[in-house]
Amino acid sequence: MVSFTVRLKFPAEERAEIAETLRQLAEASRLEPGCISYIPHQVEDDPDSIVIYEQYRDAKALAAHRASPHFQKLAVGGLYQRMRERSVENLTAIV
């Protein structure tokens, strides 16, 4: 299993548009056969920061996600163009 978090920071004035893009991206991503979990979160004390928790069956499923039309349109062509910061934390399950 491949698990990680993505932390993104956006301008405050784009909050509503970012939330709608994330809703669409999550909905489409969750339909992918290799996607186990795709959950965007707004950070409570920093509403301009988003943390997305993602899990995929394997590296092939993650590659399929990143190559999907919805990811290319909504993430690469949308979110990535508007973000101010981005970081990724790769996770390894303990149990």
TIZAMAR-80540 format. One line per 3 residues: their letters; for each residue x, y, z of N, C-alpha, C. Coordinates in nm, 4 decimals. Each point is the difference from the previous one (the first is absolute). Layout:
# TIZAMAR-80540
A) X Y Z X Y Z X Y Z ~ ...
END
This chain:
# TIZAMAR-80540
MVS) 0.0839 -0.1176 0.0000 -0.0839 0.1176 0.0000 0.0885 0.1241 0.0000 ~ -0.0439 0.1027 -0.0721 0.0700 0.1281 -0.0068 -0.0872 0.1031 0.0721 ~ 0.0564 0.0645 0.1022 -0.0736 0.1001 0.0787 0.0841 0.1258 0.0135
FTV) -0.0665 0.1155 -0.0049 0.0715 0.1261 0.0186 -0.0986 0.1130 0.0269 ~ 0.0552 0.1121 0.0455 -0.0784 0.1222 0.0131 0.0616 0.1055 -0.0903 ~ -0.0863 0.0859 -0.0505 0.0433 0.1154 -0.0784 -0.0526 0.1232 0.0729
RLK) 0.0879 0.0934 0.0293 -0.0390 0.1248 0.0671 0.0122 0.1125 -0.1021 ~ -0.1092 0.0731 -0.0159 -0.0068 0.1090 -0.0974 -0.0456 0.1280 0.0685 ~ 0.0508 0.1126 -0.0444 -0.0403 0.1301 0.0538 -0.0511 0.0848 -0.1161
FPA) -0.1168 0.0636 0.0207 -0.0650 0.0783 -0.1041 -0.0324 0.1405 0.0504 ~ -0.0213 0.0932 -0.0920 -0.0427 0.1345 0.0409 -0.1402 -0.0045 0.0613 ~ -0.0229 0.0776 0.1027 -0.1286 0.0022 0.0702 -0.1161 0.0334 -0.0926
EER) 0.0203 0.0877 -0.0940 -0.1089 0.0418 -0.0880 -0.0447 -0.1105 -0.0970 ~ 0.0742 -0.1089 -0.0083 -0.0355 -0.1099 -0.0898 -0.0566 -0.1207 0.0751 ~ -0.0291 0.0163 0.1276 -0.0430 -0.1110 0.0849 -0.1196 -0.0774 -0.0555
AEI) -0.1037 0.0690 -0.0441 -0.1208 -0.0666 -0.0507 0.0286 -0.0770 -0.1287 ~ 0.0767 0.0595 -0.0900 0.0349 -0.0672 -0.1258 0.0877 -0.1223 0.0257 ~ 0.0927 0.0119 0.0917 0.0883 -0.1125 0.0336 -0.0829 -0.1137 0.0589
AET) -0.0932 0.0315 0.0887 -0.0853 -0.1033 0.0608 -0.0804 -0.0745 -0.1065 ~ -0.0523 0.0708 -0.0980 -0.0773 -0.0646 -0.1063 0.0895 -0.0869 -0.0875 ~ 0.1182 0.0462 -0.0327 0.0940 -0.0801 -0.0784 0.0382 -0.1263 0.0763
LRQ) 0.0251 0.0131 0.1293 0.0338 -0.1167 0.0823 -0.1161 -0.0985 0.0085 ~ -0.1216 0.0503 0.0071 -0.1172 -0.0879 0.0033 -0.0060 -0.0837 -0.1279 ~ 0.0172 0.0649 -0.1143 -0.0030 -0.0701 -0.1281 0.1146 -0.1001 -0.0115
LAE) 0.1187 0.0411 0.0423 0.1171 -0.0873 -0.0075 -0.0163 -0.1218 0.0900 ~ -0.0492 0.0207 0.1213 -0.0207 -0.1115 0.0922 -0.1048 -0.0966 -0.0544 ~ -0.1086 0.0539 -0.0515 -0.1071 -0.0845 -0.0538 0.0518 -0.0887 -0.1142
ASR) 0.0723 0.0581 -0.0928 0.0533 -0.0766 -0.1135 0.1088 -0.0978 0.0441 ~ 0.0866 0.0427 0.0898 0.1103 -0.0853 0.0452 -0.0503 -0.1227 0.0741 ~ -0.1033 0.0163 0.0802 -0.0547 -0.1119 0.0770 -0.0623 -0.1071 -0.0890
LEP) -0.0301 0.0324 -0.1242 -0.0557 -0.0967 -0.0943 0.1081 -0.0841 -0.0687 ~ 0.1251 0.0397 0.0129 0.1095 -0.0753 -0.0610 0.0110 -0.1368 0.0682 ~ 0.0186 -0.1069 -0.0774 0.0058 -0.1338 0.0604 0.1142 -0.0187 0.1000
GCI) 0.1114 0.0707 -0.0164 0.1134 -0.0163 0.0907 0.0039 0.0969 0.1159 ~ -0.0981 0.0907 0.0074 -0.0037 0.0984 0.1086 -0.0691 -0.0600 0.1214 ~ 0.0688 0.0003 0.1114 -0.0569 -0.0497 0.1260 -0.0613 0.1159 0.0782
SYI) 0.0697 0.1134 0.0011 -0.0478 0.1150 0.0767 0.0525 0.1285 -0.0621 ~ -0.0883 0.1005 -0.0066 0.0389 0.1323 -0.0492 -0.0843 0.0999 0.0773 ~ 0.0604 0.0626 0.1022 -0.0762 0.0850 0.0901 0.0680 0.1357 0.0173
PHQ) -0.0554 0.1048 -0.0622 0.0527 0.1351 0.0227 -0.0497 0.0546 0.1347 ~ 0.0872 0.0695 0.0699 -0.0327 0.0613 0.1294 0.0407 0.1469 -0.0026 ~ -0.0778 0.0828 0.0637 0.0395 0.1385 0.0254 0.0594 0.0017 0.1407
VED) 0.1149 0.0638 0.0153 0.0653 0.0079 0.1304 -0.0793 0.0962 0.0882 ~ -0.0411 -0.0449 0.1187 -0.0895 0.0784 0.0861 0.0501 0.1398 0.0319 ~ 0.1253 0.0121 0.0398 0.0498 0.1315 0.0405 0.0714 0.0736 -0.1139
DPD) -0.0098 -0.0538 -0.1210 0.0607 0.0621 -0.1178 -0.0865 -0.0333 -0.1217 ~ -0.1141 0.0682 -0.0179 -0.0965 -0.0366 -0.1038 0.0505 0.0145 -0.1433 ~ 0.1152 0.0601 -0.0199 0.0572 0.0101 -0.1336 0.0902 -0.1195 -0.0328
SIV) 0.0166 -0.0897 0.0969 0.0803 -0.1203 -0.0198 -0.0893 -0.1219 -0.0132 ~ 0.0343 -0.0840 -0.0952 -0.0719 -0.1237 -0.0270 0.0966 -0.1162 0.0174 ~ -0.0456 -0.1063 0.0635 0.0770 -0.1239 0.0088 -0.0857 -0.1095 -0.0632
IYE) 0.0578 -0.0698 -0.0973 -0.0703 -0.1099 -0.0655 0.0676 -0.1295 0.0423 ~ -0.0797 -0.0914 0.0569 0.0500 -0.1327 0.0362 -0.0380 -0.0947 -0.1124 ~ 0.1005 -0.0673 -0.0579 -0.0242 -0.0885 -0.1137 0.0588 -0.1384 0.0245
QYR) -0.0720 -0.1014 -0.0454 0.0478 -0.1382 0.0041 -0.0367 -0.0673 -0.1321 ~ 0.0964 -0.0752 -0.0531 -0.0206 -0.0750 -0.1237 0.0461 -0.1433 0.0200 ~ -0.0588 -0.0889 -0.0769 0.0309 -0.1427 0.0114 0.1493 -0.0261 -0.0188
DAK) 0.0620 0.0673 -0.0971 0.1420 -0.0197 -0.0289 0.0505 0.1160 -0.0860 ~ 0.1273 -0.0050 -0.0366 0.0603 0.1077 -0.0795 -0.0664 0.0120 -0.1369 ~ -0.0433 -0.1103 -0.0569 -0.0679 0.0032 -0.1300 -0.1323 0.0772 0.0104
ALA) -0.0734 -0.0201 0.1079 -0.1261 0.0721 0.0209 0.0258 0.1495 0.0195 ~ 0.1068 0.0350 0.0699 0.0352 0.1409 0.0174 0.0373 0.0623 -0.1347 ~ 0.0766 -0.0717 -0.0797 0.0375 0.0507 -0.1328 -0.1239 0.0211 -0.0862
AHR) -0.0961 -0.0920 0.0079 -0.1252 0.0145 -0.0756 -0.0768 0.1231 0.0471 ~ -0.0003 0.0235 0.1304 -0.0661 0.1189 0.0547 0.0630 0.1263 -0.0570 ~ 0.1306 0.0081 0.0045 0.0699 0.1202 -0.0468 -0.0142 0.0212 -0.1507
ASP) -0.0237 -0.1057 -0.0738 -0.0176 0.0103 -0.1453 -0.1459 0.0209 -0.0411 ~ -0.0919 -0.0097 0.0951 -0.1428 0.0085 -0.0321 -0.0374 0.1386 -0.0514 ~ -0.0992 0.0070 -0.0878 -0.0449 0.1305 -0.0507 -0.0471 0.0942 0.1107
HFQ) -0.0695 -0.0520 0.1022 -0.0478 0.0880 0.1072 0.1153 0.0564 0.0820 ~ 0.1047 -0.0786 0.0246 0.1148 0.0516 0.0735 0.0724 0.1061 -0.0827 ~ 0.0201 -0.0287 -0.1273 0.0685 0.0954 -0.0871 -0.0763 0.1322 -0.0077
KLA) -0.1309 -0.0080 -0.0115 -0.0811 0.1214 -0.0115 -0.0120 0.0740 0.1331 ~ -0.0430 -0.0709 0.1047 -0.0342 0.0656 0.1265 0.1208 0.0298 0.0884 ~ 0.0969 -0.0915 0.0037 0.1178 0.0214 0.0849 0.1082 0.0765 -0.0764
VGG) 0.0523 -0.0609 -0.1058 0.1106 0.0622 -0.0730 -0.0441 0.1313 -0.0648 ~ -0.1145 -0.0002 -0.0679 -0.0453 0.1197 -0.0696 -0.0766 0.0984 0.0864 ~ -0.0370 -0.0414 0.1209 -0.0793 0.0863 0.0880 0.0715 0.0327 0.1301
LYQ) 0.0011 -0.0951 0.0917 0.0568 0.0247 0.1330 0.1468 0.0403 -0.0052 ~ 0.0793 -0.0722 -0.0790 0.1442 0.0286 -0.0043 0.0289 0.1402 -0.0534 ~ -0.0893 0.0522 -0.0815 0.0199 0.1334 -0.0566 -0.0323 0.1104 0.1007
RMR) -0.0760 -0.0350 0.1046 -0.0463 0.1004 0.0962 0.0652 -0.0123 0.1376 ~ 0.0708 -0.1087 0.0241 0.0575 -0.0203 0.1336 0.1199 0.0910 0.0218 ~ 0.0196 0.0327 0.1274 0.1162 0.0803 0.0391 0.1119 -0.0888 0.0533
ERS) -0.0378 -0.1127 0.0590 0.0984 -0.0945 0.0556 -0.0526 -0.1413 -0.0199 ~ 0.0934 -0.0963 -0.0054 -0.0383 -0.1416 -0.0101 0.1093 -0.0844 0.0623 ~ -0.0400 -0.0967 0.0809 0.0949 -0.0977 0.0534 -0.0691 -0.1350 0.0085
VEN) 0.0794 -0.1067 -0.0076 -0.0512 -0.1368 0.0038 0.0724 -0.0756 0.1099 ~ -0.0764 -0.0773 0.0774 0.0578 -0.0906 0.1005 -0.0391 -0.1422 -0.0377 ~ 0.0987 -0.0822 -0.0368 -0.0265 -0.1400 -0.0291 -0.0064 -0.0762 0.1308
LTA) -0.0967 -0.0904 0.0096 -0.0273 -0.0714 0.1253 0.0237 -0.1492 -0.0175 ~ 0.0452 -0.0633 0.1075 0.0157 -0.1448 0.0040 -0.0817 -0.0511 0.1169 ~ -0.0925 -0.0926 -0.0293 -0.0849 -0.0553 0.1048 0.0851 -0.0819 0.0980
IV) -0.0289 0.0141 0.1277 0.0717 -0.0746 0.1038 -0.0637 -0.1375 0.0189 ~ -0.1298 -0.0047 -0.0056 -0.0709 -0.1294 0.0149 -0.0951 -0.0209 -0.1153
END
